[in-house]
Amino acid sequence: MARILKRELANYEFTFFDRNPNKCSELGKYVNSFEELMEADCDLVVEAASPMAVREYAERALEKADLVVLSVGALIDEELYRKLVDKAKLLGRRIYVPSGAIAGIDAIKALRRVGINEIEIEVRKNPKSLGVSANDEKVLFYGDAKEAVEKFPFNVNVVATLKLASGAPVKVKVVADPSINRNVHTIRVKSKASDIFIRVENVPSPYNPKTSYLAVLSIIELVEELSSPHVIRIGN
């Protein structure tokens, strides 16, 4: 992800940190420790590592600048979520979560005002993307959002995003389907204001086939939006 951001946001200055310095050495400016990163001059901290990194570094990152969290699954942990929210409020910071590989987040957030009666998501991927073997379609999981994130911490960030956006219990089905080469997310929402059906068939990123291209584009768009001088904002 770091390579993608550097390539697509060439007009921005980046300082990178990874526990494995070899991953950063070819990216340009990098530091060898998180403490060094916190000494760098920056307007925004972007986490693009893992849920474990969010738990370890996010609170301290907020002491430096606003924070973008890509490993959204970490925020399913209610204790961590509350700790980060309280820290951000105390420091006057903001925490941003990109819409990622799904659509309709604005509408789902709006429906919170009238209450969401039911919300479910089916995550359908090629078995290789889920780290399993399957010759036929196979349901790997059916349950709630927290369980899904615990079972697939690197594969279902969209579930966590949906949970945070809706504020409602989310039913989750994860399916391994060897007949597809796209990541397919099907979302159904029922409320007294609107019933929503969303199906997103994501092409893999040309930079990293494990990541949906839409997820990459949403991150780039978010960073651009945060630094944009435009006075008209589309969407909430």
Secondary structure as UniProt FT lines:
FT   HELIX           2..8
FT   TURN            9..11
FT   STRAND          16..17
FT   HELIX           21..23
FT   HELIX           25..27
FT   STRAND          30..31
FT   HELIX           34..39
FT   STRAND          44..47
FT   HELIX           51..61
FT   TURN            62..64
FT   STRAND          66..69
FT   HELIX           72..76
FT   HELIX           78..91
FT   STRAND          95..96
FT   TURN            100..101
FT   HELIX           105..111
FT   TURN            112..114
FT   STRAND          116..125
FT   HELIX           127..130
FT   STRAND          138..144
FT   HELIX           145..151
FT   TURN            153..155
FT   HELIX           157..166
FT   STRAND          171..176
FT   TURN            178..179
FT   STRAND          183..191
FT   STRAND          195..202
FT   TURN            209..210
FT   HELIX           213..227
//
